Amino acid sequence: MPTVNQPADIPQSLAEMRRTSLYLTLAQVPEGCVVSYGELAHLAGLGRAARWVGRTLSQLPDDTRLPWHRVLGAGGRISLPVGSASGDEQRARLRSEGVSILNNRVDIQRHGWRPVEHSG
């Protein structure tokens, strides 16, 4: 039986809490910066969940405002295939933010998001 008077914005399950943590962390990645699936999982407090992050992001609705295009594979590799609609969109969005792509990779040293360096 559902609990009475529980606010709608309180996560109901562990899965929802994990997704919420992921989305809140992803929303902080600034324009022109990128982060790997594994690093995003780590920053969101999800441990070693890179594959789960990738799966979860692939299920976002088409009209999402989350910057999913700023999430890359290890070493700055763009995981989405060249020629696919989502892959082409990711590359176009990154380029429009000033992110350079060479050989299907982004220079993590140059464009990587390091939130610790920006705090304090």
MARSENU-510691 format. One line per 2 residues: number of its first residue (from 1); their letters; for each residue y, z, x of N, C-alpha, C. Coordinates in Angstrom, 1 decimal, padded with zeros to 4 digits, m for minus. Layout:
<nodes>
NUM) A) Y:Z:X:Y:Z:X:Y:Z:X  ...
</nodes>
This chain:
<nodes>
1) MP) m001.2:000.0:000.8:000.0:000.0:000.0:001.2:000.0:000.9  002.2:m000.9:000.6:003.4:m000.9:001.5:004.3:000.3:001.3
3) TV) 004.9:000.6:002.4:005.8:001.8:002.4:007.1:001.5:001.6  007.6:002.5:001.0:008.8:002.3:000.1:010.0:002.5:001.0
5) NQ) 011.1:001.7:000.7:012.4:001.8:001.3:012.3:001.5:002.8  011.4:000.6:003.3:011.4:000.3:004.7:012.3:m001.0:004.9
7) PA) 013.3:m000.9:005.8:014.2:m002.0:006.0:013.4:m003.2:006.4  013.9:m004.4:005.9:013.2:m005.7:006.1:013.3:m006.1:007.6
9) DI) 014.2:m005.6:008.3:014.4:m006.0:009.7:013.6:m005.2:010.7  012.8:m004.2:010.2:011.9:m003.5:011.1:010.6:m004.2:011.3
11) PQ) 010.2:m004.6:012.5:008.9:m005.3:012.7:007.8:m004.5:012.1  006.9:m005.3:011.5:005.7:m004.7:010.8:004.5:m004.6:011.7
13) SL) 004.4:m005.4:012.7:003.2:m005.4:013.5:003.5:m005.5:015.0  002.5:m005.3:015.8:002.6:m005.5:017.2:003.0:m006.9:017.5
15) AE) 002.3:m007.8:016.8:002.6:m009.3:017.1:004.1:m009.6:016.8  004.6:m009.0:015.7:006.0:m009.3:015.4:006.9:m008.6:016.4
17) MR) 006.6:m007.4:016.9:007.4:m006.8:017.9:007.4:m007.6:019.2  006.3:m008.2:019.6:006.2:m009.0:020.8:007.1:m010.2:020.6
19) RT) 007.0:m010.9:019.4:007.8:m012.1:019.2:009.3:m011.7:019.2  009.7:m010.6:018.6:011.0:m010.2:018.5:011.6:m009.9:019.9
21) SL) 010.8:m009.3:020.8:011.2:m009.0:022.2:011.4:m010.3:022.9  010.5:m011.2:022.7:010.6:m012.6:023.4:011.8:m013.3:022.9
23) YL) 012.1:m013.3:021.6:013.2:m014.1:021.1:014.6:m013.4:021.5  014.6:m012.1:021.5:015.9:m011.4:022.0:016.1:m011.7:023.4
25) TL) 015.1:m011.7:024.3:015.3:m012.0:025.7:015.6:m013.5:025.9  015.0:m014.4:025.2:015.3:m015.8:025.4:016.7:m016.1:024.9
27) AQ) 017.2:m015.4:023.9:018.5:m015.7:023.4:019.6:m015.3:024.5  019.2:m014.5:025.5:020.2:m014.1:026.5:020.3:m015.1:027.7
29) VP) 019.4:m016.1:027.8:019.4:m017.0:028.9:020.6:m017.9:028.7  021.5:m017.8:029.7:022.8:m018.5:029.5:022.7:m020.0:029.8
31) EG) 023.6:m020.8:029.2:023.7:m022.2:029.4:023.7:m022.6:030.9  023.0:m023.6:031.3:022.9:m024.0:032.7:021.9:m023.2:033.5
33) CV) 021.2:m022.3:032.9:020.2:m021.5:033.6:018.9:m021.7:033.0  017.8:m021.5:033.8:016.5:m021.7:033.3:015.6:m020.5:033.8
35) VS) 014.5:m020.3:033.1:013.6:m019.2:033.4:012.2:m019.7:033.2  011.2:m019.2:034.0:009.8:m019.7:033.8:009.2:m018.9:032.6
37) YG) 008.1:m019.4:032.1:007.4:m018.8:031.0:007.0:m017.3:031.5  006.5:m017.3:032.7:006.0:m016.0:033.2:007.1:m015.0:033.4
39) EL) 008.2:m015.4:033.9:009.4:m014.6:034.1:010.0:m014.1:032.8  010.0:m015.0:031.8:010.5:m014.6:030.5:009.6:m013.5:029.9
41) AH) 008.3:m013.7:030.0:007.4:m012.7:029.5:007.6:m011.3:030.2  007.8:m011.4:031.5:008.1:m010.1:032.3:009.4:m009.5:031.8
43) LA) 010.4:m010.3:031.7:011.8:m009.7:031.3:011.7:m009.2:029.9  010.9:m009.7:029.1:010.8:m009.3:027.7:009.8:m008.1:027.6
45) GL) 009.3:m007.6:028.7:008.4:m006.4:028.7:007.0:m006.8:028.2  006.6:m008.0:028.3:005.3:m008.5:027.8:004.2:m008.6:028.8
47) GR) 004.5:m008.3:030.1:003.6:m008.3:031.1:003.3:m009.8:031.5  002.0:m010.0:031.8:001.6:m011.4:032.3:001.1:m012.2:031.1
49) AA) 002.1:m012.7:030.3:001.8:m013.4:029.1:002.4:m014.8:029.0  002.5:m015.5:030.2:003.1:m016.8:030.3:002.5:m017.8:029.2
51) RW) 001.2:m017.8:029.1:000.6:m018.8:028.2:000.9:m018.4:026.7  001.0:m017.1:026.4:001.3:m016.7:025.1:002.8:m017.1:024.8
53) VG) 003.7:m016.9:025.8:005.1:m017.3:025.6:005.1:m018.8:025.3  004.4:m019.6:026.0:004.4:m021.1:025.8:003.9:m021.4:024.4
55) RT) 002.8:m020.8:024.0:002.3:m021.0:022.7:003.2:m020.6:021.6  003.9:m019.5:021.8:004.8:m019.0:020.8:006.0:m019.9:020.6
57) LS) 006.5:m020.3:021.8:007.7:m021.2:021.7:007.4:m022.5:021.1  006.2:m023.0:021.3:005.8:m024.3:020.7:005.7:m024.2:019.2
59) QL) 005.7:m023.0:018.6:005.6:m022.9:017.2:007.0:m022.6:016.5  008.1:m022.6:017.3:009.4:m022.4:016.8:009.7:m023.5:015.8
61) PD) 010.5:m023.2:014.7:010.9:m024.3:013.8:011.8:m025.3:014.5  011.9:m026.5:014.0:012.7:m027.5:014.6:014.2:m027.2:014.6
63) DT) 014.6:m026.4:013.7:016.1:m026.1:013.6:016.4:m024.8:014.3  015.5:m024.3:015.2:015.8:m023.0:015.8:017.1:m023.1:016.7
65) RL) 017.8:m022.0:016.8:019.0:m022.0:017.7:018.6:m021.3:019.0  017.4:m020.9:019.2:017.0:m020.3:020.5:016.9:m021.4:021.5
67) PW) 017.4:m021.1:022.7:017.4:m022.1:023.8:016.0:m022.3:024.5  015.1:m022.7:023.7:013.7:m023.0:024.2:013.7:m023.9:025.4
69) HR) 014.6:m024.8:025.4:014.6:m025.9:026.5:014.9:m025.3:027.8  015.4:m024.0:027.9:015.7:m023.4:029.2:014.4:m022.7:029.8
71) VL) 013.3:m022.9:029.2:012.1:m022.2:029.7:011.2:m023.3:030.3  010.8:m023.0:031.6:010.0:m024.0:032.3:008.7:m023.4:032.9
73) GA) 007.8:m024.3:033.4:006.6:m023.8:034.0:006.9:m023.2:035.4  005.9:m022.7:036.0:006.0:m022.1:037.3:006.7:m023.1:038.3
75) GG) 007.5:m022.6:039.2:008.2:m023.4:040.2:009.2:m024.4:039.6  009.6:m024.2:038.4:010.6:m025.0:037.8:010.1:m026.3:037.2
77) RI) 008.8:m026.4:037.0:008.2:m027.6:036.5:008.4:m027.7:035.0  008.8:m028.9:034.6:008.9:m029.2:033.1:007.5:m029.4:032.6
79) SL) 007.1:m028.6:031.7:005.7:m028.7:031.2:005.5:m029.8:030.1  006.6:m030.1:029.3:006.4:m031.0:028.3:006.4:m032.4:028.9
81) PV) 005.5:m033.3:028.3:005.3:m034.6:028.9:006.5:m035.5:028.8  006.7:m036.3:029.9:007.7:m037.4:029.9:007.3:m038.3:028.8
83) GS) 008.3:m038.7:028.0:008.0:m039.7:026.9:007.7:m039.0:025.6  007.4:m037.7:025.6:007.2:m037.0:024.3:008.6:m036.7:023.7
85) AS) 008.7:m036.6:022.4:010.0:m036.3:021.7:010.5:m035.0:022.2  009.7:m033.9:022.3:010.2:m032.6:022.7:010.5:m032.6:024.2
87) GD) 009.7:m033.3:025.0:010.0:m033.4:026.4:011.3:m034.1:026.7  011.5:m035.2:026.0:012.8:m036.0:026.2:014.0:m035.1:025.8
89) EQ) 013.8:m034.4:024.6:014.9:m033.5:024.2:015.2:m032.4:025.2  014.1:m031.8:025.7:014.3:m030.7:026.7:015.1:m031.3:027.9
91) RA) 014.7:m032.4:028.4:015.4:m033.0:029.6:016.9:m033.3:029.3  017.1:m033.9:028.1:018.5:m034.2:027.7:019.3:m033.0:027.6
93) RL) 018.8:m031.9:026.9:019.5:m030.7:026.8:019.9:m030.1:028.1  018.9:m030.0:029.0:019.1:m029.4:030.3:020.2:m030.2:031.1
95) RS) 020.1:m031.5:031.1:021.1:m032.4:031.8:022.5:m032.2:031.2  022.6:m032.0:029.8:023.9:m031.8:029.2:024.5:m030.5:029.6
97) EG) 023.7:m029.5:030.1:024.2:m028.2:030.5:024.4:m028.2:032.1  024.3:m029.4:032.7:024.5:m029.5:034.1:023.3:m029.1:035.0
99) VS) 022.1:m029.1:034.4:020.9:m028.7:035.2:020.4:m030.0:035.7  020.2:m030.1:037.0:019.6:m031.3:037.6:018.1:m031.3:037.7
101) IL) 017.5:m032.4:037.4:016.1:m032.5:037.3:015.7:m033.6:038.3  014.7:m033.2:039.2:014.2:m034.2:040.2:012.7:m034.1:040.3
103) NN) 012.1:m035.2:040.1:010.6:m035.2:040.1:010.0:m034.3:039.1  010.6:m034.2:037.9:010.1:m033.4:036.8:010.2:m031.9:037.1
105) RV) 011.1:m031.5:038.0:011.3:m030.1:038.4:012.8:m029.8:038.4  013.1:m028.5:038.1:014.4:m028.0:038.2:014.4:m027.0:039.4
107) DI) 015.5:m027.1:040.2:015.7:m026.2:041.3:015.9:m024.7:040.8  014.8:m023.9:040.9:014.9:m022.6:040.4:015.9:m021.7:041.3
109) QR) 016.0:m022.0:042.5:017.0:m021.3:043.4:018.4:m021.5:042.9  018.7:m022.7:042.5:020.0:m023.1:042.0:020.3:m022.7:040.5
111) HG) 019.3:m022.9:039.7:019.5:m022.8:038.2:018.8:m021.6:037.6  018.0:m020.9:038.4:017.2:m019.8:037.8:018.1:m018.6:037.3
113) WR) 017.7:m018.1:036.2:018.4:m017.0:035.6:017.9:m015.7:036.2  018.8:m014.9:036.8:018.5:m013.6:037.4:019.4:m012.6:036.7
115) PV) 019.0:m012.0:035.5:019.8:m011.1:034.8:020.1:m009.8:035.5  019.3:m009.4:036.5:019.6:m008.2:037.2:020.8:m008.3:038.1
117) EH) 021.0:m009.5:038.6:022.2:m009.7:039.5:023.5:m009.7:038.7  023.4:m010.0:037.4:024.6:m010.1:036.6:025.0:m008.7:035.9
119) SG) 024.1:m007.8:036.0:024.4:m006.5:035.3:025.0:m005.5:036.4  025.7:m004.5:035.8:026.2:m003.4:036.7:027.3:m003.9:037.4
</nodes>
